[in-house]
Amino acid sequence: MKKLLVVGALACLTLNGPAAWADDLPIWQKMLDSAQMAFDAGKYSKAARNWSKVADMLRQAAENVKDRIVLATCLKHLGDCHRLRERWQEAGTCYQDSLSTYSQLAPETPEVASGVADLNTCYKTIVVDSLGEQAAKLLKQAGAVGLSSFRKGDGDHFELALADDYTQEVNEDKIERVRFNKRICFDFTQTPEGKLSVSKIRGVEVKADVCWVEPRSTLMYLDDKGETTAEVTVDALGFMKTVTINPPRQVYDYIVEMAKQVNVVPLANAATPPVNPVSAPVDTSVAPSASLPATNVPKSESGAAEDKIESNEITDTNTGKESESVSK
């Protein structure tokens, strides 16, 4: 009889213990925990799948402010997964949805303020008019409808959206025309010497001499006389060629001003090594009942890319993390 009583007591404790409490948690809470574990292990595809499912659930069934905060934070983390895999458009959509969800809540709410601050450490939209009169005029003339930046481990990635393809007559320095696609993207960093490095350029074509060439990268700086010098690498019919040109100073100033909109610390001049600001991690966790952990993006995984969430994951057999690939 005593044994039966002991067994019965243990059964009661078990049924009313942590395991039973865990069963009372929303199903999406368990998926959030799984997503965080996958993210920490560098398995961004698995993490993205879980965060995406939770976001779909909460879009349909968010009942209170707390749930909306969890939804906004979840969308931000999903954007982080896309960003680390260099799926920039998907990341931008998630970040915008996160910001939109936050904007529907009271901005003075601590969790909302913290979440928006966390979002701003990795994603920003840039107002065209803030880039100066000449740059704003040029972008508006080209039909710019949006300019966004995404934080990378070694710099920033920029996306410029135009209303339509745009062609501009130039007829200077053997350049006849410049053509912009509806989506222009490039990576930006500043070297320790203060030079501006623009790489992975997509969406720009230049008619030079008798053929169209595509600029792929440029290293821009001011010489001793303060004149703009650029070492430009172009793709001409499959052949890479680097040439040195002297673009207008306004182009240099435009890039510097654009970078200032993203970085807390303004860019240093060409003669001074830059100071790379490091954003302090922001706690975006909500109340214990939601317990959505903040996702601190590990710098070592920046640039890991994958074409689709559903595609086969490429993992490093030594680390178990998804390996880096080059996105188109």
C-alpha positions, 0 to 999 in steps of 0.5 A: 500500500505504501508503495502504491501511495508513493507511486501515486504521489510521484504520478501527481507530481509528474502530471503537475510538474514542468512537463505538464506546464510545458503542455500548457504553453502555446504550440507556437512557443515550442516552435520559437524555442526550436527556431532559436536553437536552430539559429544558434546552431547556424541552421538558418533554414530550419530556424526560418521555417519555424519562425515563418510558421509562427508568424503565419499563426500569429497573423491569424490569431494574435489576440493582444498586444503581447502577441503582436509584439511576439509577431513583430519580433518573430518577423525580425528574426525571420528577416535575420535568417534571410539576411544571413543567407543574403536573400535581401528582398525576402529579408527586406519584406520581413523587416518591413512587416516587423516595422509595420506591426510595431507601428500599430502598437503604442510606441512608448511601450518598452518592448516596442521601443526595444524591438524597433531599436533592435531592428534598426541595428540591422536594417534601415530605410533611407529617405531620398531627400536626406541625401542632399539636393543633387543626389536626391534630384538624380535619384528622383529623376531615375524614378527611385521609390525606395532605398534600404540598407542591411547590416553585414559583418564587414559593412552594409548591403544596399538595395535601390528600387526604381519605378522602372528601368531607366536610361540616361544619356551621358556622352562624357569620357567615352561613356555614351549612356548609363542604364539602371535596372528596377533593382540596383544592389551593392555592398559597401565597406570602408577600408582602414585607409578611408577608401570607399569600396563598392562591390557586388554591383548589380543592376547597372550597365554602361555604354562605353565605346562600342559595347555595354559593360557592367560595373562590378566593383569600384574603389573610390578615394580622394587623392592628395589634391582632393580630387575623386579617383576610382578604380573600377572593375567592369565585366565586358562580354565576360572579360574583367577589366579594371580602369582608373577614372576621375568621377565627379566629386558629387558621386563621392559625396553622395556615397559618403552621405548615404553611408552616414544615414546608416552608420552612427559614427560618420565616415572618416575622411580619406586620410583618417582610418574609420571608426567602426561603430559596434551596436550594443545588443538590445534585449527584445525579449517580452514577458515570460509568458511569451519568452521570445529570446532576442536573436544576436546575429553571429558575425562569423555567419554573415554572408551565408546564403541559400536560394530557398528555405525549402532547398537542400541545406549545405552544411559544414561537416566540421561545424554543422553550420550552413556554409556560405554561398554566393547569391545572384 
